[in-house]
Amino acid sequence: MQNERSKIDWSYSGTPDGFFGTGATVAEQTIVWVFGLLGTGILGWVVWTHSIPWAWWQFAVAALLALDVLGGVVANALNSCKRFYHSPVKPEETGFTGLAKNHFAFTAFHVHTVIVGVLFGKLDFGYGFFWYFALLASTVVVLRLPLYLRRPAALGIIMLAVLVNLYIFHPVIGFEWLVPALFLKIVYGHVVQEEPYRG
């Protein structure tokens, strides 16, 4: 509804959760699992029907990468994740959970393109590292902008990444989806601060 009003709420409590955001509701967690599993299933069907010659372990690695990235696109758009990742670190948020609230560190953990380039692209380090450093650079660019410019800049960067992925730096077979989804997950979903609503 155009005039729908919801309460913006930055407060949260509970067991630290870097996947769904601390305090995520059952509905929020469910929507991540539904779309993550559906997306992974569709990709599995595409790879299988197109007879891409992967070993069993490559199917397993690809499924884990797909679930993480495709589910992560949805997870990082959750109000619980926006609330969690754009709030200061709390005393109980230690170790990996606390470190993950650093946007640059969170981005740096995402070495997915390097894994794909090495394991699926016949040791294609150029593909892997090009996109890895492009993702890091994109995060830095967006974070250096004023808050009101971050969302449009992030979407502009994603648009360019899609075009480069399609027409310039060709993707690894079976992972044509990876760069657009990864940039959606990180550059827009994770880095851009947006108001966390309560239903």
C-alpha positions as CSV (number, residue, x, y, z in Angstrom):
1,M,0.0,0.0,0.0
2,Q,1.3,3.4,-0.9
3,N,0.5,5.1,2.4
4,E,1.4,2.1,4.6
5,R,3.3,3.2,7.7
6,S,5.6,1.0,9.7
7,K,7.7,1.6,12.8
8,I,11.4,2.1,12.3
9,D,13.2,0.3,15.1
10,W,17.0,-0.1,15.5
11,S,16.9,-2.0,18.8
12,Y,17.4,-5.8,19.0
13,S,18.3,-8.4,21.6
14,G,19.0,-12.1,21.7
15,T,21.6,-14.6,20.7
16,P,24.0,-13.0,18.2
17,D,23.1,-14.1,14.7
18,G,25.2,-13.0,11.7
19,F,23.2,-15.0,9.2
20,F,19.7,-13.7,9.6
21,G,20.4,-10.8,12.0
22,T,19.8,-11.1,15.7
23,G,16.1,-11.2,16.5
24,A,15.0,-12.4,13.1
25,T,11.4,-13.6,13.1
26,V,10.4,-17.1,11.9
27,A,8.9,-15.4,8.8
28,E,12.2,-13.6,8.0
29,Q,14.2,-16.8,8.4
30,T,11.6,-18.8,6.3
31,I,11.7,-16.4,3.4
32,V,15.5,-16.7,3.2
33,W,15.4,-20.5,3.2
34,V,12.6,-20.7,0.7
35,F,14.3,-18.5,-1.9
36,G,17.8,-19.8,-1.2
37,L,16.7,-23.4,-1.7
38,L,14.5,-22.6,-4.7
39,G,17.3,-20.8,-6.4
40,T,19.8,-23.5,-5.6
41,G,17.4,-26.2,-6.9
42,I,16.8,-24.3,-10.2
43,L,20.6,-24.0,-10.7
44,G,21.1,-27.7,-9.9
45,W,18.4,-28.6,-12.5
46,V,20.0,-26.3,-15.1
47,V,23.5,-27.8,-14.6
48,W,22.1,-31.3,-14.7
49,T,20.0,-30.9,-17.8
50,H,22.8,-29.1,-19.7
51,S,25.2,-31.9,-18.9
52,I,27.9,-29.8,-17.4
53,P,30.7,-32.3,-16.7
54,W,31.2,-31.7,-13.0
55,A,32.4,-34.3,-10.5
56,W,30.1,-35.0,-7.5
57,W,32.2,-32.8,-5.2
58,Q,31.9,-29.9,-7.7
59,F,28.1,-30.3,-7.5
60,A,28.3,-30.2,-3.7
61,V,30.6,-27.1,-3.7
62,A,28.4,-25.3,-6.2
63,A,25.3,-26.0,-4.2
64,L,26.9,-24.6,-1.0
65,L,28.0,-21.5,-2.9
66,A,24.6,-21.0,-4.5
67,L,22.8,-21.4,-1.2
68,D,25.1,-19.0,0.5
69,V,24.9,-16.3,-2.2
70,L,21.3,-16.7,-3.3
71,G,20.0,-17.1,0.2
72,G,22.3,-14.2,1.2
73,V,20.7,-11.8,-1.3
74,V,17.4,-12.3,0.5
75,A,19.0,-12.4,4.0
76,N,20.8,-9.1,3.6
77,A,17.6,-7.4,2.6
78,L,15.9,-8.5,5.9
79,N,15.0,-5.8,8.3
80,S,16.7,-7.9,11.0
81,C,20.0,-7.9,9.0
82,K,19.8,-4.2,8.2
83,R,19.2,-3.6,11.9
84,F,22.1,-5.9,13.0
85,Y,24.8,-4.9,10.5
86,H,24.2,-1.2,10.7
87,S,24.3,-1.0,14.5
88,P,27.4,-0.7,16.7
89,V,29.0,-3.9,17.9
90,K,27.6,-5.0,21.2
91,P,29.7,-6.5,24.0
92,E,28.3,-10.0,23.4
93,E,29.1,-9.8,19.7
94,T,32.5,-11.3,19.8
95,G,34.7,-13.2,17.3
96,F,33.5,-13.7,13.8
97,T,30.1,-12.1,14.6
98,G,31.6,-8.8,15.7
99,L,34.2,-8.8,12.9
100,A,31.4,-9.4,10.3
101,K,29.8,-6.1,11.3
102,N,32.8,-4.4,9.7
103,H,31.5,-4.0,6.1
104,F,34.9,-4.3,4.5
105,A,35.8,-7.4,6.5
106,F,32.4,-9.0,5.6
107,T,33.1,-8.3,1.9
108,A,36.6,-9.7,2.2
109,F,35.2,-13.0,3.5
110,H,33.4,-13.5,0.2
111,V,36.1,-15.3,-1.9
112,H,33.5,-17.1,-3.9
113,T,34.8,-16.0,-7.3
114,V,38.3,-17.1,-6.5
115,I,36.9,-20.5,-5.5
116,V,35.0,-20.8,-8.7
117,G,37.9,-19.7,-10.9
118,V,40.2,-22.3,-9.3
119,L,37.8,-25.2,-8.9
120,F,35.5,-24.8,-11.9
121,G,37.4,-22.5,-14.3
122,K,40.5,-24.7,-14.7
123,L,42.7,-22.5,-12.4
124,D,41.4,-19.3,-13.9
125,F,42.9,-16.9,-11.3
126,G,42.3,-13.9,-13.6
127,Y,38.5,-14.4,-13.3
128,G,38.6,-15.1,-9.6
129,F,40.8,-12.2,-8.5
130,F,39.4,-9.7,-10.9
131,W,35.9,-10.0,-9.5
132,Y,37.1,-10.4,-5.9
133,F,39.0,-7.1,-6.0
134,A,36.1,-5.5,-8.0
135,L,33.8,-6.5,-5.1
136,L,36.2,-5.0,-2.5
137,A,36.7,-1.8,-4.5
138,S,32.9,-1.4,-5.0
139,T,32.4,-1.8,-1.2
140,V,35.0,0.9,-0.5
141,V,33.5,3.3,-3.1
142,V,29.9,2.9,-1.7
143,L,31.1,3.3,1.9
144,R,32.9,6.5,1.1
145,L,29.8,8.2,-0.3
146,P,27.3,10.2,1.7
147,L,24.5,8.0,3.0
148,Y,21.9,9.4,0.6
149,L,24.0,8.5,-2.5
150,R,24.9,4.9,-1.4
151,R,21.8,3.2,-2.7
152,P,21.8,4.6,-6.2
153,A,25.6,4.2,-6.5
154,A,25.3,0.6,-5.4
155,L,22.6,-0.1,-8.0
156,G,24.7,1.6,-10.7
157,I,27.7,-0.5,-9.8
158,I,25.6,-3.7,-9.9
159,M,24.3,-2.7,-13.4
160,L,27.9,-2.3,-14.6
161,A,28.9,-5.6,-13.0
162,V,26.1,-7.4,-14.9
163,L,27.2,-5.8,-18.2
164,V,30.9,-6.7,-17.7
165,N,30.0,-10.2,-16.6
166,L,27.9,-10.7,-19.8
167,Y,29.9,-9.0,-22.4
168,I,33.5,-8.4,-21.3
169,F,34.8,-10.8,-18.6
170,H,33.0,-14.0,-19.5
171,P,31.8,-16.1,-16.6
172,V,32.7,-19.6,-15.8
173,I,30.2,-22.1,-17.2
174,G,27.5,-22.9,-14.7
175,F,28.2,-19.7,-12.7
176,E,26.8,-17.1,-15.0
177,W,24.6,-16.0,-12.1
178,L,27.4,-15.6,-9.5
179,V,28.6,-12.1,-10.1
180,P,25.2,-10.4,-10.4
181,A,23.9,-12.2,-7.3
182,L,27.1,-11.6,-5.3
183,F,27.1,-7.9,-6.0
184,L,23.4,-7.8,-5.1
185,K,24.1,-9.6,-1.8
186,I,27.1,-7.4,-0.8
187,V,27.2,-4.1,-2.6
188,Y,23.5,-3.4,-2.2
189,G,22.2,-5.8,0.4
190,H,25.0,-5.6,3.0
191,V,26.7,-2.3,2.5
192,V,23.7,0.0,1.9
193,Q,22.1,1.2,5.2
194,E,18.3,1.2,5.1
195,E,15.6,1.7,7.7
196,P,14.8,-1.5,9.6
197,Y,11.0,-1.7,9.9
198,R,9.0,-3.7,12.5
199,G,5.8,-5.2,10.9
